[in-house]
Amino acid sequence: MFKLHGMIVPLVTPFNSRDAIDEEALISVAERARSHGGSGLMLTALTGEGTLLTANEIETVWRTVIHRYCGETPIIPAIFPTTTVEAIRLGTRAASLGASAIMVAAIMPELYGRRAHEHVLRFFQTLCAAVPLPVVLFNYPSVAGYDLTPDLVLQLAEIGNICAIKESTGDSRRVSEILYRSQGRIKIICGAPDVALESLALGSQAWITAITNVIPAGCKALIDAMQTGDLARARELNYRVIRPMYDLLRESNNTIGTIKAGLVLRGIKAGAPRPPGLPLPMVRKLQTAFEDIFSVEAELSS
């Protein structure tokens, strides 16, 4: 039975100098995530630049990782379909490759405009009837164009395949509201880098965020501290490791560039972001900031 828990790492997609997917580097990224406590791997999410990949490239990422780790680690491809037909095709392909579940945010002209709740419900009902996998909702209104409000989530929770929601609005109050009102029928995944402590305290069972690629040991230590009730340690990790990493993302205004730069500093060939994304210029001040975070992470995670 597929179970969501702990630190699920949304892997970056490494590109080589020809802007092609570097499969060897992709496995290195996955290995690093697993060796530092990742309880699951997410593919082609926003961190993995999934919306910039071709259909063939998406297939390459999925096949490479699933064939390597199927049966060992839960693997969740993320899809951002523009039609219901495409959503079903992608979900069916993920199932045939051996994925554990899919995460879905529909970016669909057919839902254009206000995207009434009835339209969103119909999309997920149709998708779930056709795809034999658990479905994780992805609530990121600025990407999908609609907000999976607690009221809508309660309706979606009635669909059998839907098992969880990655709540990425940064509003931790939604964790308690959804869990309380659904009586635990739908699980909550913290989807933001800066509210994990609060979300885990309120009942989130997992954390999916870009920074787990770069500081997985610190993120896993925070989860462990919250699970064991060591609030003092969790606060210290939050203030000295997680928040400084989050501040780097905010200040750079370049999430993918920052994450890939951090991986390169850690010896992983992550490559540059796909255009129109830009690499992060590694000035001395930035490198020092990374090194300071890495040093504190090592101190607090041991």
N, C-alpha and C positions, 0 to 999 in steps of 0.2 A: 504493500500500500504506500503510495506516494505521500511523503510527509514534509511539510515546510518547517524548517527550524534553523536557528543559528544564523551564521553569516553566509549568505549566498552572493557570490562575486559576479558582477556583470562585466565579463571580460572585455578588454579592449580588443580591437581587431588590428593586428600589426600589418603594415604594408611595407613592401620592399622599395628599392630605389626606382622601380618601374611602376609604382602605384598598384602593384598586384598583391594579393593576400600572401603573406609569408606564413605558410602552414607550420614550418618548424618553430618559428617564433610564437605562433599561436599556442602550440603545445607547451612551450616554455612558460607562457603566461598562465595557462591552465594548471601546470604543475606547481607553480609558485602559489597559486590560490589554494590548491589542495593541501600542499605541505604546510601551510600556515593556518590551517583550521577551517577552510571553506567547506561548508556542509552541502553546497550545491553550486553549480555553475550556470550562469545565464549568458546566452549568446545573442548577438545582433541587437542588443538593446541600444538605447541612446548612447551609452558609454562605448558600445561596440560599433557606433556609427551605422546602425542598421538601416536608417532611412537614406543613406548615401550608397548602399550596396546594390549591385545588380542582382537579378534573380539567380544567376549562376554563382555569384560570389556568396550570397546567402547560403546556397546549397553547399558550397565548399566549406564554409565555416561550420555549419551544422554537421556535415558528414565527418569532417576532420576530428572534431571533439567528441561527437557521440560514438563514433566507431572506436575511439581510444578508451573512453571511460564508461560506456554503457554497462550497467550492472554494478558499477563501483560507486558512482557519484550521481545524484539526481541532476539532470540537465534540462534546462528550461529555455528553449528558444523564445525570443520576443518577436512579435510581428506587428507591423504598422500598416495594415491593409487599406487600400483606397476603394475597394468594392467588397461586397459580401462574397462574391465568387472567388476573389483573390484570397480572402481570409480563409475560406474553406480549403482552397488549394494548398495554401501554406500550412494550415493546421494538419491536413491529411498527410502532407509530405513529412512534417515533423513526427507524426505518429509512426509512419512507415519506417523512418530511420531509427526509431527507438527512443525518442524524447520522453521524458517523464511527465511533462506538462507543457503548456504554452502560456506566455503572457501576452495580452492583447490590448492595444490602444488603437481604435479605428479612426483613421484620418480620412473621412469619406465624403466625397461630394454628394452622395445620396443622402447624407445627413446634414447637408449644408444649411446654414442659417442658425436658428435657435436650437436645433437638434433636440426636439422634444423627447421627453423620457420614453414615450411609446416607440419612437424610432430606434432608440438605443436598445430598448428591451427586445424589439423584434430582431435586430441584428444579432444579439447574443443568443437568443432562442434559436435562430436559424443556424448559427455557427455551432452551437453546442449539440444540436441534433445531428450534425453531419460529421463532427470530429470526435473520435473516441479517446480524448485526453482530458485530464483536469485543466481548467482554465483559471488563470490568475488575471484579475482585472488590473489595469494600470491607470491610476487616476492622476493625470498630468494635464489639467485643463488647457494650458497654453499650447500644448502639442495637439491634443485631440479635438479641442474646440468645444468640449462639453465637460461638465463637472459631475463626477459620480458622487453626488450628495448622499448622506446617510439614508434619506428616503428612497433614493433610486437603488442604492446598494441593497437595501432590504428586499426590494422587488427582485433584483438580480439574484439574490441568494436563494430564491426559490427554484432557480434553474439547476438541475442536478449536477452538471459538470463544474459549475463555478465553485471554487474551493477557497479563494482568498482574494484580497485586494492589496496591491502595492500602493499605499497611500503616500503620495509625493507632494501634497499641497504644503506640507510643513506645519499644518494645524494639528497638533497632537490631541486636541479635544475630540477629534473625530474617532480616535482609537477607542476611547471609552464609550462614546455614543453608539458606534457600530456594534461593538462587542455586547454592550448592555441590551440594546434593542433587538439584536439578532439572536441573543442567548447562545452565542458561540457558534452559530451555524456557518459563519464565514470568518476565516482567519485574517489577521491584519499583519502586513509586512511594512515595516518602516521603510520608506523610500527616499528619505532625505538625509543629508550628511550631518545635520546640526540638531536634530531632535530625537536621536536614538535613545538617549538616556530616559527622557520623558516617555517615549513611546513604549520602550521595553517595560518600564515601571507600570504602565497602564494596561499592559497585556499583549503587546506585539510579540509574535513568536519568532520573527526573523527580521533581518536587516539586509537590504539590498541598496548599495550606494557605490558610486564611482571610486571613492577614496579607498575602498577595500582592496583595489588593485595595488595601491602604493604602500599603504600601511596596514596590511592584513593582520599582523600580530597585535597591533594596538586596538583595532576594531574588535577582534576576537576576544581580547582581554576585557574590553568594556562589556561585551555580551556576557562573558563568564562571571564578571563581578556582579552584574545585575542579577544573574540567575542564582548566585550564592548569597545574595543579600549584602554584599560588601559595598555599600553605598559610598563610603569614603574613597575607596579605590576607584570606583566608577567615576566619581566626580573629578578625581585627579586626572584620570585618563581623558576624560572629556575636555577639561580645561587646558591640559598641557600637550595633548596629541591631536585629538579630533578637531577641536576648535581652531587651532593654528593651521591645520591642513585645509579646513573649510575656508578660513580667511585667505589662504593662498588662491583658492579657486575664485573667490569673490573679487579679489584685487586684480587678478589676471584677466578676468572676464573671458576666459578661454579654458573651459573645463577639460576638453579632450587634450588640448595642447599641454595643459598642466599635468594631467594624469600620465600622459605618455612621456613627458620630460622626467617625471619622478621615476618611472619605470626604467628609463635609460640610465639614470643615476644609480639605480639598483642593479644594473648589469643585464637588463632585459632588452632585447631588440624590439622595441615597440613601434619604431618607425614614426613618421610624421602623421598628423591628421590628414584626412582626405580633403582636397579643396572643395568648397571655398575655405575650409578650416586652415589655420596657420599654425606652424610650430611655435613653441614658446621660446623666445630668445633667452638662453641660459646665461644671464648676467650674474656677476659674482654675488650680488645681494640675494638673488633668488636661490642660487645654489647653497648659500649659507643657511637660508631659511629652511630648505629641504633637509640639509644635514643636521640642523638643530632638532627638527622633528624626528628624524630617524634615530638620533641619539637618545632622545627622551623615550621614544617608543621602545627601544632596546632595554632601557633601564626599567621601565614600568611593566614590560611584558614578560620579563624573565621569572 
